[in-house]
Amino acid sequence: MIKSRELVGSDILKKITVYTLLMHKAIAEAEFFGRLMDTFWFRETVDLHFGSEYELKYTDVIENFIKRGIVRRRKGDLITVVKP
């Protein structure tokens, strides 16, 4: 049960991350975590599924996406290669 809850939470965070990047096209990497924290859905998802470990979950998602080529760094910004 706990593992499936974490998988659901991770899936939601991944979608939130990509959707936010798509909305802005490019976001300064230094500002992106703060932007996500300003959203209700990011905080709520982390609270519900991961016990308020906001920065840890953000780092997990971003680093995984960068490693997989879904998110890229470009001149200090983060962008996604996912097509809208």
C-alpha positions in Angstrom: 0.0 0.0 0.0 2.7 2.5 0.9 4.8 1.7 -2.2 1.8 2.2 -4.5 1.0 5.5 -2.7 4.6 6.7 -3.4 4.3 5.6 -7.0 1.1 7.6 -7.4 2.7 10.6 -5.7 5.8 10.4 -7.9 3.7 10.2 -11.0 1.7 13.3 -10.0 4.9 15.3 -9.2 6.4 14.4 -12.6 3.2 15.6 -14.4 3.2 18.8 -12.3 6.9 19.4 -13.2 6.5 18.9 -16.9 3.2 20.8 -17.1 4.8 23.8 -15.3 7.7 23.8 -17.6 5.4 23.6 -20.6 3.4 26.6 -19.4 6.6 28.8 -19.1 8.7 27.3 -21.9 11.8 28.0 -19.9 12.3 28.8 -16.3 15.5 29.9 -14.5 16.8 26.8 -12.7 17.5 28.8 -9.6 13.8 29.9 -9.5 12.0 26.7 -10.4 11.7 25.1 -7.0 10.3 28.4 -5.6 7.7 28.5 -8.4 6.6 25.0 -7.7 6.4 25.7 -4.0 4.1 28.7 -4.8 1.6 26.2 -6.3 -1.0 24.5 -4.2 -0.8 21.2 -6.0 3.0 20.6 -5.5 2.9 21.2 -1.8 -0.3 19.2 -1.4 1.1 16.2 -3.3 4.3 16.1 -1.4 2.5 16.5 1.9 0.1 13.7 1.1 2.5 11.2 -0.3 6.0 12.1 1.1 5.7 13.8 4.4 6.6 17.3 3.4 10.0 16.5 1.9 9.6 19.2 -0.7 13.2 19.8 -1.8 14.1 16.2 -1.7 11.2 15.2 -4.0 11.9 18.2 -6.3 15.6 17.1 -6.6 14.6 13.5 -7.3 12.2 14.4 -10.1 14.5 17.0 -11.8 17.6 14.9 -11.6 15.7 11.9 -13.0 14.3 13.9 -15.8 17.7 15.4 -16.6 19.3 12.0 -16.6 16.6 10.7 -19.0 16.7 13.8 -21.3 13.1 14.9 -20.5 14.3 18.1 -18.9 17.4 19.9 -20.1 19.5 22.8 -18.8 20.0 25.7 -21.3 21.8 28.9 -20.3 20.7 28.7 -16.7 17.2 27.7 -17.6 15.3 24.4 -17.4 13.3 23.3 -20.4 11.4 20.2 -21.4 11.5 18.3 -24.6 8.0 17.1 -24.1 5.7 18.4 -26.8 2.5 20.1 -25.7 
